[in-house]
Amino acid sequence: RKEVEQDPGPFNVPEGATVAFNCTYSNSASQSFFWYRQDCRKEPKLLMSVYSSGNEDGRFTAQLNRASQYISLLIRDSKLSDSATYLCAVIRGGSQGNLIFGKGTKLSVKP
Amino acid sequence: DAGVIQSPRHEVTEMGQEVTLRCKPISGHDYLFWYRQTMMRGLELLIYFNNNVPIDDSGMPEDRFSAKMPNASFSTLKIQPSEPRDSAVYFCASSLLRLAANTGELFFGEGSRLTVL
């Protein structure tokens, strides 16, 4: 089992739709969680951190479920510009610097 | 401010040739990471440095790969000899302070796209 797993998609949604992605992690000692966004043929960029209590940034909501070992990202009122690949990332338990990424979920928002 | 700078942006080489990828991290960042991205395997951590010292190289696929960081402003990833299965995008990233203690934000370079024929 891979350390961080995501549904690769693609998720094809119309503008204005709400879409949610999940990401599961296998190491229960993992402590820090993040969502990155990667545009086609570009580098990944941090979208948001995921806090234990859940957190929101505009149209984006991130949640953590430690019991089931998954994190989620919810995008409301999706825009064409949200089309990208969304990577979840986890700091490997017991390490200080090992940021492990999932393979990403591709989102395509259509007019 | 300049971000992470990688070179070359694109390289096409033949199997067996030596490949050297270069990275200049953001000034003042004390962590530097090398990742490799392919469709099949996603974004894989190869090695990372803290204050120029390699901390974890367990992701380096085999002895053909080596990485160095002779000073705080420069790192290289070398593949010798290269093989077609090394074809990928290689990203360098840098970070300030311990990831666990900050936002978890890595600043990635634009990547070096390597094709080995």
Interface residues (C-beta under 8 A of the other chain):
Chain A: Q31 S32 F33 F34 K42 E43 P44 K45 L46 S49 L87 A89 I91 S95 Q96 G97 N98 L99 I100 F101 G102 K103 G104
Chain B: Y31 F33 Y35 R41 G42 L43 L45 Y48 N50 I55 D56 F91 S95 R98 L99 A100 T103 G104 E105 L106 F108 G109 E110 G111
